[in-house]
């Protein structure tokens, strides 16, 4: 069976190597290669190149594992372990030169469905800040070599919250309604532009909670484990009639209130 600590080390090494490539490509200049489902849903050559690098390294290191990435076809593999990869999370930030983007790499077991998989290990690397968030199942969450523990004392009133807006314009009214419902308890709200960084910000105590509808598995696979290993709470609510999941993550004192307010 796969050892979570071993998988964590692989995720860390690959996220750092991939992040360096993303940063190099960024400083050489980036242009949008294609617009996918919506104006905000874009891909750059760097997304594809970084995913190809991670995929080829994994093929050498763990040839029987599965792969689920944002920019290429899924492969179920045969080992029961699947790597879930967002080569550049925060692609719009990346394309515009805003430094909040990350490489996110997770190893999960059982299924490739986030409602039922078991997350074993994950790394989220933010190249512009040289910050490596990482976790292994049962072994804690870390920012570099500093162990992360969320604050037990924070309460919902006055929480600093982060959110994001899904790509589908049909759901934007719902997104704004959700913001209006949580605003009364919030000190303020951030839209930082990379779901994995939002989630790691909960783990690191930089925000108290985060909510977003419409995330894809690679947006949250690694960072959800980082949140829960830091003592935070994470929920992936089943898809509603728009077919989109709602992610809620928060420190324990904020979670229940946020969950109530964020649900339609
Ligand atoms: C996106 C970012 C963004 C979030 C979107 C994601 P991508 O990921 O995480 O913050 O609002 O829902 O899809 O497409 O840049 O990898």
py3Dmol code that shows the C-alpha trace and the ligand (Angstrom):
import py3Dmol

protein = """\
ATOM      1  CA  UNK A   1       0.000   0.000   0.000  1.00  0.00           C
ATOM      2  CA  UNK A   2       1.090   3.545  -0.731  1.00  0.00           C
ATOM      3  CA  UNK A   3       2.768   5.303   2.201  1.00  0.00           C
ATOM      4  CA  UNK A   4       1.256   8.814   2.584  1.00  0.00           C
ATOM      5  CA  UNK A   5       4.595  10.307   3.702  1.00  0.00           C
ATOM      6  CA  UNK A   6       6.341   8.968   0.632  1.00  0.00           C
ATOM      7  CA  UNK A   7       3.590  10.360  -1.614  1.00  0.00           C
ATOM      8  CA  UNK A   8       3.804  13.698   0.200  1.00  0.00           C
ATOM      9  CA  UNK A   9       7.529  13.918  -0.561  1.00  0.00           C
ATOM     10  CA  UNK A  10       6.888  13.190  -4.222  1.00  0.00           C
ATOM     11  CA  UNK A  11       4.158  15.856  -4.310  1.00  0.00           C
ATOM     12  CA  UNK A  12       6.475  18.410  -2.671  1.00  0.00           C
ATOM     13  CA  UNK A  13       9.376  17.757  -5.043  1.00  0.00           C
ATOM     14  CA  UNK A  14       7.172  17.839  -8.131  1.00  0.00           C
ATOM     15  CA  UNK A  15       5.269  20.944  -7.035  1.00  0.00           C
ATOM     16  CA  UNK A  16       8.547  22.780  -6.514  1.00  0.00           C
ATOM     17  CA  UNK A  17       9.999  21.719  -9.862  1.00  0.00           C
ATOM     18  CA  UNK A  18       6.732  22.524 -11.656  1.00  0.00           C
ATOM     19  CA  UNK A  19       6.441  25.861  -9.851  1.00  0.00           C
ATOM     20  CA  UNK A  20       9.916  26.845 -10.958  1.00  0.00           C
ATOM     21  CA  UNK A  21       8.970  26.110 -14.554  1.00  0.00           C
ATOM     22  CA  UNK A  22       5.762  28.154 -14.198  1.00  0.00           C
ATOM     23  CA  UNK A  23       7.705  31.076 -12.753  1.00  0.00           C
ATOM     24  CA  UNK A  24      10.304  30.946 -15.549  1.00  0.00           C
ATOM     25  CA  UNK A  25       7.570  30.873 -18.190  1.00  0.00           C
ATOM     26  CA  UNK A  26       5.787  33.747 -16.457  1.00  0.00           C
ATOM     27  CA  UNK A  27       8.865  35.962 -16.515  1.00  0.00           C
ATOM     28  CA  UNK A  28       9.367  35.207 -20.206  1.00  0.00           C
ATOM     29  CA  UNK A  29       5.808  36.494 -20.850  1.00  0.00           C
ATOM     30  CA  UNK A  30       2.535  34.608 -21.007  1.00  0.00           C
ATOM     31  CA  UNK A  31      -0.371  34.751 -23.391  1.00  0.00           C
ATOM     32  CA  UNK A  32      -3.756  33.089 -23.274  1.00  0.00           C
ATOM     33  CA  UNK A  33      -3.691  29.988 -25.499  1.00  0.00           C
ATOM     34  CA  UNK A  34      -7.421  29.265 -25.401  1.00  0.00           C
ATOM     35  CA  UNK A  35     -10.637  30.272 -23.715  1.00  0.00           C
ATOM     36  CA  UNK A  36     -12.483  27.171 -22.524  1.00  0.00           C
ATOM     37  CA  UNK A  37     -16.010  27.217 -21.043  1.00  0.00           C
ATOM     38  CA  UNK A  38     -16.206  30.955 -20.232  1.00  0.00           C
ATOM     39  CA  UNK A  39     -14.246  34.207 -20.464  1.00  0.00           C
ATOM     40  CA  UNK A  40     -12.608  33.473 -17.110  1.00  0.00           C
ATOM     41  CA  UNK A  41     -11.882  29.836 -18.017  1.00  0.00           C
ATOM     42  CA  UNK A  42      -8.585  30.103 -19.843  1.00  0.00           C
ATOM     43  CA  UNK A  43      -5.497  28.049 -20.468  1.00  0.00           C
ATOM     44  CA  UNK A  44      -1.966  29.201 -21.261  1.00  0.00           C
ATOM     45  CA  UNK A  45       0.811  27.205 -22.915  1.00  0.00           C
ATOM     46  CA  UNK A  46       2.435  27.146 -19.484  1.00  0.00           C
ATOM     47  CA  UNK A  47      -0.545  25.288 -17.932  1.00  0.00           C
ATOM     48  CA  UNK A  48      -0.133  22.552 -20.548  1.00  0.00           C
ATOM     49  CA  UNK A  49       3.632  22.419 -20.304  1.00  0.00           C
ATOM     50  CA  UNK A  50       3.623  22.286 -16.503  1.00  0.00           C
ATOM     51  CA  UNK A  51       1.009  19.522 -16.475  1.00  0.00           C
ATOM     52  CA  UNK A  52       3.011  17.535 -19.036  1.00  0.00           C
ATOM     53  CA  UNK A  53       6.125  17.835 -16.859  1.00  0.00           C
ATOM     54  CA  UNK A  54       4.301  16.611 -13.737  1.00  0.00           C
ATOM     55  CA  UNK A  55       2.663  13.790 -15.671  1.00  0.00           C
ATOM     56  CA  UNK A  56       5.894  12.550 -17.184  1.00  0.00           C
ATOM     57  CA  UNK A  57       7.697  12.611 -13.818  1.00  0.00           C
ATOM     58  CA  UNK A  58       4.851  10.628 -12.225  1.00  0.00           C
ATOM     59  CA  UNK A  59       4.935   8.129 -15.069  1.00  0.00           C
ATOM     60  CA  UNK A  60       8.608   7.452 -14.269  1.00  0.00           C
ATOM     61  CA  UNK A  61       8.191   7.386 -10.488  1.00  0.00           C
ATOM     62  CA  UNK A  62       4.782   5.682 -10.119  1.00  0.00           C
ATOM     63  CA  UNK A  63       3.921   4.038 -13.456  1.00  0.00           C
ATOM     64  CA  UNK A  64       0.793   2.202 -12.272  1.00  0.00           C
ATOM     65  CA  UNK A  65      -0.880   5.154 -10.526  1.00  0.00           C
ATOM     66  CA  UNK A  66      -3.808   6.975 -12.098  1.00  0.00           C
ATOM     67  CA  UNK A  67      -3.822  10.610 -13.163  1.00  0.00           C
ATOM     68  CA  UNK A  68      -6.526  13.281 -13.143  1.00  0.00           C
ATOM     69  CA  UNK A  69      -5.375  16.707 -14.303  1.00  0.00           C
ATOM     70  CA  UNK A  70      -7.010  19.917 -15.420  1.00  0.00           C
ATOM     71  CA  UNK A  71      -5.416  20.021 -18.869  1.00  0.00           C
ATOM     72  CA  UNK A  72      -5.148  16.428 -20.142  1.00  0.00           C
ATOM     73  CA  UNK A  73      -7.091  13.156 -20.337  1.00  0.00           C
ATOM     74  CA  UNK A  74      -7.645  11.140 -17.201  1.00  0.00           C
ATOM     75  CA  UNK A  75      -5.982   7.747 -16.733  1.00  0.00           C
ATOM     76  CA  UNK A  76      -7.458   5.464 -14.045  1.00  0.00           C
ATOM     77  CA  UNK A  77      -4.195   3.524 -13.566  1.00  0.00           C
ATOM     78  CA  UNK A  78      -4.201   0.156 -11.809  1.00  0.00           C
ATOM     79  CA  UNK A  79      -2.653   0.737  -8.372  1.00  0.00           C
ATOM     80  CA  UNK A  80      -5.674   2.320  -6.651  1.00  0.00           C
ATOM     81  CA  UNK A  81      -3.756   5.567  -6.114  1.00  0.00           C
ATOM     82  CA  UNK A  82      -4.564   8.552  -8.336  1.00  0.00           C
ATOM     83  CA  UNK A  83      -2.700  11.844  -8.680  1.00  0.00           C
ATOM     84  CA  UNK A  84      -4.970  14.867  -8.939  1.00  0.00           C
ATOM     85  CA  UNK A  85      -3.172  17.848 -10.441  1.00  0.00           C
ATOM     86  CA  UNK A  86      -3.851  21.489 -11.163  1.00  0.00           C
ATOM     87  CA  UNK A  87      -0.665  22.627 -12.929  1.00  0.00           C
ATOM     88  CA  UNK A  88      -1.499  26.317 -12.468  1.00  0.00           C
ATOM     89  CA  UNK A  89      -4.381  27.139 -10.163  1.00  0.00           C
ATOM     90  CA  UNK A  90      -5.235  30.799 -10.595  1.00  0.00           C
ATOM     91  CA  UNK A  91      -4.593  30.886 -14.326  1.00  0.00           C
ATOM     92  CA  UNK A  92      -6.294  34.271 -14.765  1.00  0.00           C
ATOM     93  CA  UNK A  93      -3.973  35.760 -12.121  1.00  0.00           C
ATOM     94  CA  UNK A  94      -1.040  34.059 -13.832  1.00  0.00           C
ATOM     95  CA  UNK A  95      -1.954  35.431 -17.254  1.00  0.00           C
ATOM     96  CA  UNK A  96      -2.328  38.964 -15.879  1.00  0.00           C
ATOM     97  CA  UNK A  97       0.851  38.909 -13.785  1.00  0.00           C
ATOM     98  CA  UNK A  98      -0.908  38.843 -10.403  1.00  0.00           C
ATOM     99  CA  UNK A  99       1.378  36.716  -8.234  1.00  0.00           C
ATOM    100  CA  UNK A 100      -1.321  34.525  -6.589  1.00  0.00           C
ATOM    101  CA  UNK A 101      -1.116  31.287  -8.485  1.00  0.00           C
ATOM    102  CA  UNK A 102      -0.114  27.818  -7.330  1.00  0.00           C
ATOM    103  CA  UNK A 103       0.783  24.313  -8.408  1.00  0.00           C
ATOM    104  CA  UNK A 104      -1.491  21.814  -6.672  1.00  0.00           C
ATOM    105  CA  UNK A 105      -0.679  18.080  -6.509  1.00  0.00           C
ATOM    106  CA  UNK A 106      -2.597  15.480  -4.493  1.00  0.00           C
ATOM    107  CA  UNK A 107      -2.499  11.702  -4.175  1.00  0.00           C
ATOM    108  CA  UNK A 108      -5.845  10.080  -3.425  1.00  0.00           C
ATOM    109  CA  UNK A 109      -6.968   6.520  -2.940  1.00  0.00           C
ATOM    110  CA  UNK A 110     -10.037   4.475  -3.767  1.00  0.00           C
ATOM    111  CA  UNK A 111     -11.839   6.484  -6.437  1.00  0.00           C
ATOM    112  CA  UNK A 112     -11.312   9.561  -8.556  1.00  0.00           C
ATOM    113  CA  UNK A 113     -14.535  11.064  -7.167  1.00  0.00           C
ATOM    114  CA  UNK A 114     -13.847  13.646  -4.472  1.00  0.00           C
ATOM    115  CA  UNK A 115     -17.062  12.703  -2.647  1.00  0.00           C
ATOM    116  CA  UNK A 116     -15.686   9.229  -1.965  1.00  0.00           C
ATOM    117  CA  UNK A 117     -11.904   9.249  -2.328  1.00  0.00           C
ATOM    118  CA  UNK A 118      -9.475   9.228   0.589  1.00  0.00           C
ATOM    119  CA  UNK A 119      -6.846  11.951   0.281  1.00  0.00           C
ATOM    120  CA  UNK A 120      -3.435  10.568   1.209  1.00  0.00           C
ATOM    121  CA  UNK A 121      -1.070  13.470   0.548  1.00  0.00           C
ATOM    122  CA  UNK A 122      -0.944  16.887  -1.022  1.00  0.00           C
ATOM    123  CA  UNK A 123       1.282  19.845  -1.817  1.00  0.00           C
ATOM    124  CA  UNK A 124       0.347  23.370  -2.887  1.00  0.00           C
ATOM    125  CA  UNK A 125       3.306  25.478  -3.971  1.00  0.00           C
ATOM    126  CA  UNK A 126       3.083  29.239  -4.512  1.00  0.00           C
ATOM    127  CA  UNK A 127       6.154  30.073  -6.612  1.00  0.00           C
ATOM    128  CA  UNK A 128       5.996  33.855  -6.272  1.00  0.00           C
ATOM    129  CA  UNK A 129       6.113  33.595  -2.461  1.00  0.00           C
ATOM    130  CA  UNK A 130       8.227  30.422  -2.370  1.00  0.00           C
ATOM    131  CA  UNK A 131       5.609  28.958  -0.017  1.00  0.00           C
ATOM    132  CA  UNK A 132       5.139  25.191   0.131  1.00  0.00           C
ATOM    133  CA  UNK A 133       2.001  23.993   1.902  1.00  0.00           C
ATOM    134  CA  UNK A 134       1.889  20.234   2.377  1.00  0.00           C
ATOM    135  CA  UNK A 135       0.180  17.460   4.289  1.00  0.00           C
ATOM    136  CA  UNK A 136       0.001  13.709   4.595  1.00  0.00           C
ATOM    137  CA  UNK A 137      -2.953  11.813   6.007  1.00  0.00           C
ATOM    138  CA  UNK A 138      -2.609  11.648   9.806  1.00  0.00           C
ATOM    139  CA  UNK A 139       0.747  13.465   9.785  1.00  0.00           C
ATOM    140  CA  UNK A 140      -0.313  17.107   9.994  1.00  0.00           C
ATOM    141  CA  UNK A 141      -0.244  20.109   7.696  1.00  0.00           C
ATOM    142  CA  UNK A 142       2.806  22.262   7.190  1.00  0.00           C
ATOM    143  CA  UNK A 143       3.912  25.518   5.632  1.00  0.00           C
ATOM    144  CA  UNK A 144       7.514  24.702   4.820  1.00  0.00           C
ATOM    145  CA  UNK A 145       8.779  23.264   8.111  1.00  0.00           C
ATOM    146  CA  UNK A 146       6.223  25.083  10.291  1.00  0.00           C
ATOM    147  CA  UNK A 147       3.324  22.958  11.508  1.00  0.00           C
ATOM    148  CA  UNK A 148      -0.076  24.538  10.922  1.00  0.00           C
ATOM    149  CA  UNK A 149      -2.849  24.541  13.542  1.00  0.00           C
ATOM    150  CA  UNK A 150      -5.938  26.650  13.021  1.00  0.00           C
ATOM    151  CA  UNK A 151      -7.025  28.972  15.832  1.00  0.00           C
ATOM    152  CA  UNK A 152      -9.603  27.441  18.133  1.00  0.00           C
ATOM    153  CA  UNK A 153     -10.819  30.810  19.439  1.00  0.00           C
ATOM    154  CA  UNK A 154     -12.041  32.532  16.273  1.00  0.00           C
ATOM    155  CA  UNK A 155     -15.810  32.998  16.157  1.00  0.00           C
ATOM    156  CA  UNK A 156     -18.115  33.626  13.220  1.00  0.00           C
ATOM    157  CA  UNK A 157     -18.821  37.265  14.023  1.00  0.00           C
ATOM    158  CA  UNK A 158     -16.019  39.252  12.415  1.00  0.00           C
ATOM    159  CA  UNK A 159     -14.575  36.416  10.333  1.00  0.00           C
ATOM    160  CA  UNK A 160     -12.358  37.320   7.390  1.00  0.00           C
ATOM    161  CA  UNK A 161     -13.686  35.215   4.518  1.00  0.00           C
ATOM    162  CA  UNK A 162     -12.530  34.345   1.020  1.00  0.00           C
ATOM    163  CA  UNK A 163     -14.632  33.307  -1.944  1.00  0.00           C
ATOM    164  CA  UNK A 164     -14.521  32.821  -5.676  1.00  0.00           C
ATOM    165  CA  UNK A 165     -16.951  32.959  -8.567  1.00  0.00           C
ATOM    166  CA  UNK A 166     -17.600  29.918 -10.704  1.00  0.00           C
ATOM    167  CA  UNK A 167     -17.030  30.107 -14.446  1.00  0.00           C
ATOM    168  CA  UNK A 168     -20.636  29.578 -15.459  1.00  0.00           C
ATOM    169  CA  UNK A 169     -22.379  32.962 -15.873  1.00  0.00           C
ATOM    170  CA  UNK A 170     -25.694  31.238 -15.102  1.00  0.00           C
ATOM    171  CA  UNK A 171     -24.549  30.767 -11.502  1.00  0.00           C
ATOM    172  CA  UNK A 172     -23.192  34.267 -10.871  1.00  0.00           C
ATOM    173  CA  UNK A 173     -26.440  35.629  -9.407  1.00  0.00           C
ATOM    174  CA  UNK A 174     -26.349  32.732  -6.925  1.00  0.00           C
ATOM    175  CA  UNK A 175     -22.700  33.474  -6.106  1.00  0.00           C
ATOM    176  CA  UNK A 176     -23.500  37.113  -5.374  1.00  0.00           C
ATOM    177  CA  UNK A 177     -26.530  36.124  -3.294  1.00  0.00           C
ATOM    178  CA  UNK A 178     -24.255  33.927  -1.204  1.00  0.00           C
ATOM    179  CA  UNK A 179     -21.821  36.792  -0.703  1.00  0.00           C
ATOM    180  CA  UNK A 180     -24.706  39.037   0.403  1.00  0.00           C
ATOM    181  CA  UNK A 181     -25.865  36.410   2.931  1.00  0.00           C
ATOM    182  CA  UNK A 182     -22.450  35.908   4.540  1.00  0.00           C
ATOM    183  CA  UNK A 183     -21.397  39.579   4.442  1.00  0.00           C
ATOM    184  CA  UNK A 184     -23.196  40.456   7.713  1.00  0.00           C
ATOM    185  CA  UNK A 185     -20.952  38.108   9.727  1.00  0.00           C
ATOM    186  CA  UNK A 186     -17.772  38.958   7.852  1.00  0.00           C
ATOM    187  CA  UNK A 187     -15.101  41.459   8.733  1.00  0.00           C
ATOM    188  CA  UNK A 188     -14.463  41.562   5.005  1.00  0.00           C
ATOM    189  CA  UNK A 189     -14.328  39.313   1.957  1.00  0.00           C
ATOM    190  CA  UNK A 190     -11.421  38.481  -0.352  1.00  0.00           C
ATOM    191  CA  UNK A 191     -11.492  37.143  -3.929  1.00  0.00           C
ATOM    192  CA  UNK A 192      -7.853  36.167  -4.332  1.00  0.00           C
ATOM    193  CA  UNK A 193      -8.232  34.137  -7.511  1.00  0.00           C
ATOM    194  CA  UNK A 194      -6.834  30.696  -6.719  1.00  0.00           C
ATOM    195  CA  UNK A 195      -8.958  28.190  -4.811  1.00  0.00           C
ATOM    196  CA  UNK A 196      -5.984  26.185  -3.549  1.00  0.00           C
ATOM    197  CA  UNK A 197      -4.445  29.344  -2.062  1.00  0.00           C
ATOM    198  CA  UNK A 198      -7.792  30.316  -0.500  1.00  0.00           C
ATOM    199  CA  UNK A 199      -7.982  26.908   1.180  1.00  0.00           C
ATOM    200  CA  UNK A 200      -4.351  26.980   2.336  1.00  0.00           C
ATOM    201  CA  UNK A 201      -5.066  30.458   3.710  1.00  0.00           C
ATOM    202  CA  UNK A 202      -7.690  28.881   5.995  1.00  0.00           C
ATOM    203  CA  UNK A 203      -5.096  26.333   7.156  1.00  0.00           C
ATOM    204  CA  UNK A 204      -2.539  29.096   7.804  1.00  0.00           C
ATOM    205  CA  UNK A 205      -4.957  31.419   9.661  1.00  0.00           C
ATOM    206  CA  UNK A 206      -4.812  34.093   6.957  1.00  0.00           C
ATOM    207  CA  UNK A 207      -8.556  33.872   6.478  1.00  0.00           C
ATOM    208  CA  UNK A 208     -11.135  32.289   8.784  1.00  0.00           C
ATOM    209  CA  UNK A 209     -13.311  30.714   6.125  1.00  0.00           C
ATOM    210  CA  UNK A 210     -13.785  30.157   2.399  1.00  0.00           C
ATOM    211  CA  UNK A 211     -16.736  29.226   0.222  1.00  0.00           C
ATOM    212  CA  UNK A 212     -17.114  28.729  -3.508  1.00  0.00           C
ATOM    213  CA  UNK A 213     -19.454  26.922  -5.828  1.00  0.00           C
ATOM    214  CA  UNK A 214     -18.299  25.269  -9.022  1.00  0.00           C
ATOM    215  CA  UNK A 215     -14.845  23.994  -8.070  1.00  0.00           C
ATOM    216  CA  UNK A 216     -13.318  21.066  -9.895  1.00  0.00           C
ATOM    217  CA  UNK A 217     -11.568  18.174  -8.104  1.00  0.00           C
ATOM    218  CA  UNK A 218      -8.058  19.460  -8.899  1.00  0.00           C
ATOM    219  CA  UNK A 219      -8.845  22.862  -7.380  1.00  0.00           C
ATOM    220  CA  UNK A 220      -9.341  21.448  -3.883  1.00  0.00           C
ATOM    221  CA  UNK A 221      -7.841  17.912  -3.751  1.00  0.00           C
ATOM    222  CA  UNK A 222      -4.525  18.822  -2.110  1.00  0.00           C
ATOM    223  CA  UNK A 223      -5.639  21.871  -0.152  1.00  0.00           C
ATOM    224  CA  UNK A 224      -8.659  20.147   1.449  1.00  0.00           C
ATOM    225  CA  UNK A 225      -6.273  17.711   3.140  1.00  0.00           C
ATOM    226  CA  UNK A 226      -4.069  20.632   4.215  1.00  0.00           C
ATOM    227  CA  UNK A 227      -7.116  22.309   5.822  1.00  0.00           C
ATOM    228  CA  UNK A 228      -8.284  19.228   7.716  1.00  0.00           C
ATOM    229  CA  UNK A 229      -4.777  18.212   8.821  1.00  0.00           C
ATOM    230  CA  UNK A 230      -4.403  21.745  10.229  1.00  0.00           C
ATOM    231  CA  UNK A 231      -7.564  21.190  12.310  1.00  0.00           C
ATOM    232  CA  UNK A 232      -9.925  23.111  10.035  1.00  0.00           C
ATOM    233  CA  UNK A 233     -13.172  21.771   8.650  1.00  0.00           C
ATOM    234  CA  UNK A 234     -13.920  21.109   4.994  1.00  0.00           C
ATOM    235  CA  UNK A 235     -17.169  20.154   3.272  1.00  0.00           C
ATOM    236  CA  UNK A 236     -17.880  19.320  -0.323  1.00  0.00           C
ATOM    237  CA  UNK A 237     -21.642  19.630  -0.702  1.00  0.00           C
ATOM    238  CA  UNK A 238     -23.158  17.508  -3.455  1.00  0.00           C
ATOM    239  CA  UNK A 239     -23.953  19.102  -6.800  1.00  0.00           C
ATOM    240  CA  UNK A 240     -27.236  20.991  -6.950  1.00  0.00           C
ATOM    241  CA  UNK A 241     -29.495  21.345 -10.006  1.00  0.00           C
ATOM    242  CA  UNK A 242     -26.774  23.380 -11.758  1.00  0.00           C
ATOM    243  CA  UNK A 243     -24.515  20.315 -11.422  1.00  0.00           C
ATOM    244  CA  UNK A 244     -21.981  22.174  -9.318  1.00  0.00           C
ATOM    245  CA  UNK A 245     -20.544  21.338  -5.902  1.00  0.00           C
ATOM    246  CA  UNK A 246     -20.239  23.883  -3.118  1.00  0.00           C
ATOM    247  CA  UNK A 247     -17.029  23.904  -1.105  1.00  0.00           C
ATOM    248  CA  UNK A 248     -16.991  25.299   2.427  1.00  0.00           C
ATOM    249  CA  UNK A 249     -13.857  25.391   4.576  1.00  0.00           C
ATOM    250  CA  UNK A 250     -13.332  27.212   7.832  1.00  0.00           C
ATOM    251  CA  UNK A 251     -11.853  27.205  11.275  1.00  0.00           C
ATOM    252  CA  UNK A 252     -14.134  25.248  13.635  1.00  0.00           C
ATOM    253  CA  UNK A 253     -15.701  28.319  15.303  1.00  0.00           C
ATOM    254  CA  UNK A 254     -16.850  29.698  11.947  1.00  0.00           C
ATOM    255  CA  UNK A 255     -17.725  26.562   9.993  1.00  0.00           C
ATOM    256  CA  UNK A 256     -21.332  25.833  11.052  1.00  0.00           C
ATOM    257  CA  UNK A 257     -22.502  29.416  10.637  1.00  0.00           C
ATOM    258  CA  UNK A 258     -20.802  29.725   7.255  1.00  0.00           C
ATOM    259  CA  UNK A 259     -22.300  26.422   6.120  1.00  0.00           C
ATOM    260  CA  UNK A 260     -25.813  27.597   7.061  1.00  0.00           C
ATOM    261  CA  UNK A 261     -25.454  30.978   5.375  1.00  0.00           C
ATOM    262  CA  UNK A 262     -23.740  29.743   2.225  1.00  0.00           C
ATOM    263  CA  UNK A 263     -26.329  27.104   1.359  1.00  0.00           C
ATOM    264  CA  UNK A 264     -29.134  28.289  -0.895  1.00  0.00           C
TER     265      UNK A 264
END
"""
ligand_1 = """\
16
LIG
C -9.726 28.548 -10.735
C -9.274 29.342 -9.545
C -10.315 30.364 -9.152
C -11.657 29.744 -8.899
C -12.083 28.891 -10.070
C -11.017 27.868 -10.397
P -7.890 27.577 -12.475
O -8.769 27.555 -11.084
O -9.033 28.471 -8.457
O -9.982 31.040 -7.949
O -12.604 30.765 -8.668
O -13.298 28.246 -9.701
O -11.417 27.059 -11.449
O -8.876 27.403 -13.570
O -7.192 28.856 -12.518
O -6.996 26.403 -12.333
"""
view = py3Dmol.view(width=600, height=400)
view.addModel(protein, "pdb")
view.setStyle({"model": 0}, {"cartoon": {"style": "trace"}})
view.addModel(ligand_1, "xyz")
view.setStyle({"model": 1}, {"stick": {}})
view.zoomTo()
view.show()
